[in-house]
Amino acid sequence: MDLTGLRVAVTGAGRDTGQMLAEAFAARGARVFLSARDPAAAARVATLINSRGAAQAEAFPCDLAVPDSVRAFADFVAARTPFLDVLINNGAVYVDGADLADASDDTIETVMAAGATGTMLLTRHLLPLLRVSARPDIVNLISACGEPGHHRSGAHPAFYAAKHAHAGLAEILSYRLRPEGIRVISLFPPDFVQDGPRAADGDLTASSVVDCVLFAVGQPRDCFIREFRFEQSALTPAQPRR
């Protein structure tokens, strides 16, 4: 898949799935603007991508739980490109816990702010750049925790709540932005692992999730894949999400 010339922003790209997404798009020719809460992690991924010579990557710290940080990242992107083709809302704060008391008030506030408010604000501030793209896509890495009735993750209720908010945002934007030609693509993966055999009886892997994103973005504009829903098989609630 040749994505040469695409301008792509990825949140939560300092490690794991976010890093894989940034690397995958850059390897196919896209120019990537990546962010992470940890400035060193973001810079490390950008340096790694640029060392391969596949495309240009730039990093900027962004804490989705802090509105000023969100706006600063949006300004960073706007200062470097007149348009944005793909926004990947991957960043989120994950915390385990079966009971509300398993996380402090501050942690709950951070989880909700990053997963709900921060994602909404970043989408809002980058929407003008998406609107001038010839092929705009907003990709949301949500989680099965955002599906009604889902209960198999060991995530804290705050994470469930944040992901339901993210899902609600994606759903209404899908309907309201579609007439403008902006595709809103949402993925609802269950708890998954970073590495694995990618076998039918194994856990869902990050590589498969990334492949789904690339597949959806790479489709012609008459093909609008609104959601990816996954079957959960091998993972138990006690295992980590990513």
N, C-alpha and C positions, 0 to 999 in steps of 0.2 A: 504494500500500500504506500503510495507516494503522497506525502502531506507537505511537500515543499511549499514554503511561503505562508503556511498557516501561522497565525498568532494565537498562542494558547496560554491561559493562566491556570495554574494548579495550586490549590491550597493544601496545607498539610503535606508538603512534598519533601520534608526533611528526612524521611525514612519510610520503610515498608511500602505499602501500596501507593502512597502519594509519590514516592521516589520512582517506583516502577512506572507509574503513569507518565511522569515527566520524561523519564528516559525513553519510554516507548514512542512518545510523540516526537521527541528530538531525533531519535534514530531514523525516523521516517521523514525528516526534513523540516519539521515545524520549529518555529522560534518560540521558546518557552520562557514564560515569566513564572517563577515558582516562589512560593512563600512557605514559611514555617515559623512556629513560635520561637524556636532556637535559631538565632542568626547564624551561628557556626554550622549548624546542620544544613540550613538552606544554602549557605556558601559552598559547603562540601559537595552537595549534589550538583550545583551549577558548575563547579570546577571539574567534577568527574565527567559531566556531559560534554563540556567544552574540550576536554583533553582528548576526546575521541574524534573530534573534528566533524561530527555529524551535523551539528546545527549550533545556533547561538542560544545560550541559556543565561538568564539573569536572575539573581536571587534578591529577595527582600524580606526582612522579618515582618511577620504579621501574626498578632495574637487576636484571633477572632472574638475573644471575650472582651476586647477593649475597642470601643468604637473609633477612637482616634487612630489606633493602629490599623484598623480596617480601612479607614479613609486614606491613610498614608500609603497603603499598598495600592489602592485604586489610583491615587495620584501618580504613583511610581509607574504604573502600567501606562496611564494616559500620557505621561511625559515621553514615553518611548515608542508609542505606536498610535497612529490615528484610528485604528480599528482593532477589534478583537474578534476572532473567529470562534473560539471555544473557551468557555469558562467551566472549569471542573471544580465543583464544590465538594472537595474530599475531606477537608479539615474538620475535626471534631475532637472533643475531649471525652475519652471513655473512662468509666469507673465501674468496678464491680460492686455488687451488694444486693442482697435479697430484700433488705429492710430499709426504709427511709433513713433510719438512724445509722446506717452503715456508712454514710458520708456526712461531712460537716456542712453547715449552712453555706460557707464560702465555696466549698467544692460544688455543691448543688447549683449555686448561682453561676459558677464558671461553666459548668456543663451546659446549662440552659442558655447562657449568653453566647457561647461559642457555636453551639449546634443550631440555635434558632435565630437569635437577633443578629449575630455576626454574619451568618450566612446570608440573611435577608439584606443586610446593609451592603455587603460586598456586591451582591447581585444588583442591587439598586444603583450603586455608584459605577458599576461597569456596564450597565445596560446601554448607556449612550454609545459606547464603543462597539457593542454587539449590534446595535441598530444600523450602523453604517457598514457592517460586514456584508459580503456577498453570500456568505454561507454560515450564519450564526447558529451555534448550538450551546445550550446550557446543560451540563451533565451533573447530575446529583448522585453522589454515592451516599445513599441513605442508610440502609440496613433493614433487615427483616423486623427489627425492633420498632420500625415505623409502620408495620402492617397491623391492621385491626385483628385482635385475637392472638397475636403472637406472644408466646410466653416461654420459649425454650432457651433464651439467652440468660446468662448469669449477670447481665448488666444491671446496674442500679436503676431504680424507677426514674431518676432524673434523665438518664440517657434515653430511656424509652420515651419520655415526654418530649425531649429535644428532637428526637427523630420523628415523632408524630407531627411536631411543628414543621420540620423540614419537609415532610411528605405533603402536608397541607399547602405549604408555599409552592412546592413544585406542581401540585395538581392545578391550582388556580392559574399559575403562570402559564402552564401548558395550554390551557384554553384561551387565555387572554393574549398571549404572544403569538400563537399559531397564525392568526391572520396577517401578521407582519413577516412571516417566513422564519421566525425564530423557533427552532425545535427545542423542547425541554425534555430531556431524556433522564429517567430516574432508574436507579438500580437498587434492589432490595435484597442484598445477599444476607444469608444467615451468618452466624459465627463461622469464620474461615481461617485458614492457616496461610502463612506466607509461602511455604514450600511443601511439596508433596508429590506423589506419583501421578496425580490427575487421573485416577482410576474411578470406575463407576461405584466401587464400594469404599472409596476414600473420602476424605474431607474436601470441600470446595477450596480451591487454592486462589491466591491473589492473582496468579498468572491468568486464570480463567476469567476473573472479574475484569482485568485489564483488557483481555481479548474482546470481551463484550462491549466495552467502551469504544475500542478501536473499530469494531464492526459497525456499531450504530453511527458513529461520526463519519465513517467512510461511505455510508450509503448515499445514493443520489437524493436530491432534494424532494423528490416525490415520495420517498420512503421515510415515514416518520415513525420510529420505534419509540413509543412513549414510556414504556416500562419493561424492565427485566425482573421477573419473579423467579425465585429459585426454590428447589426442593431441598430441605435439610435432611441429611441422612446420618452421617457418622458422628458428628460432634455432640458432646454432652454439654449441658448448661454450665458446667464448672470450667470449661476450657475457654481460653481468651478469644476475643473477637478477631484480632489481627495478629 
